[in-house]
Amino acid sequence: KILSKITLLATGGCGQAYRTTTNPKIATGDGIAMVYRAKGRIENMEFIQFHPTALYEPGVSPSFLITEAVRGDGGILRNKNGEAFMERYDARKDLAPRDIVARAIDSEMKKAGTEHVFLDCRHMDKEKFIHHFPNIYNKCLSIGIDAMEQLIPVAPAAHYSCGGIKTDEWGHTSILHLYACGECASTGLHGANRLASNSLLEAMVFGHRCYIDSAKKVELISFEKNIPDWNVTGTSEPNEMILITQSQKELQQIMSDYVGIVRTDTRLERAMKRLDLLFAETEALYRSTKVSPQLCELRNLITLGYLIVKGAQFRKESRGLHFNTDHREKSNLLQDIIL
């Protein structure tokens, strides 16, 4: 049992809701789900950023990130036929913003029926490449790819959640004495599409601001100590972990297929129906078995899936990271989706 006068949530994002992600295994949206269940305000969860170029390694999680700086230094994206395709999507070609590049790659993959495209670095200076990108060069070598002689297979991966727990400029949430910062928070700083590296600055600034504000108030707060213990009556030990692992795979499949880089109203509706079934099954399991980290994380991921889909359904436009082919235009009405 933990009691606190002030609580600061810095629980990270929810990339594990997707099949392919650069996020670690613990990125299961725990803080966001916790606040939603406590009736706190969650904002703009439809804005999920996909990094365009994660190294394609089937079955490996998290995915290894191929930084955009490689394209900045001259790397070229090519489809399975070896064609440089970015000029068909944007005048800036391979230097276009992340959301445009990710959608272009997604389009090429769907047209060709492939699970990845290629990043071509063969024309780049070898000494300079190894000096600037030693980790990328060595990682590729470790899976049998010499980036200076072979194409690097890449695919988009869930990378960052721009939405989250709604806060003000001091990290206050809608729940008294509860603060949030970092990726679990929606400070408004990133809008509908985060710029590279801004999340690090945001975490530093808002983490410090949460400390400054809470330090002024902590001595003035009293709280109730008579909190009942957790009641495990009527529960049993979980003896079928397959139920949890399979449900998480189903969730990741649903989110990746229907709530990914490109969305439609039909896909979102289908995703919600599938999530409703997963939610019912998981809640029944949660009520009948003793709590485990895996079950809690699954429950939280399903909640995050619901929040992402519901936010996407409410946003009848395409803006930033949210692209819906049934609502391609950006609305003149600036509106936060608060759940």
FENZI-V933846 format. One record per run of one state. SS is the DSSP state (2 for helix, 1 for strand, 0 for the rest). FROM is the first residue (numbers start at 1). TO is the last residue. Records with the same first field share a line. If there is no record, write none. Layout:
SS=FROM-TO + FROM-TO
This chain:
0=1-6 + 10-14 + 18-20 + 22-29 + 38-41 + 44-47 + 56-64 + 66-68 + 73-75 + 79-83 + 85-85 + 89-92 + 96-97 + 113-116 + 121-125 + 133-133 + 143-151 + 162-163 + 167-171 + 173-177 + 181-181 + 187-197 + 221-235 + 237-240 + 259-262 + 264-264 + 290-292 + 315-318 + 320-321 + 323-323 + 325-337 + 339-339
1=7-9 + 21-21 + 42-43 + 48-55 + 65-65 + 76-78 + 84-84 + 117-120 + 152-161 + 164-166 + 172-172 + 178-180 + 185-186 + 236-236 + 263-263 + 289-289 + 319-319 + 322-322 + 324-324 + 338-338
2=15-17 + 30-37 + 69-72 + 86-88 + 93-95 + 98-112 + 126-132 + 134-142 + 182-184 + 198-220 + 241-258 + 265-288 + 293-314
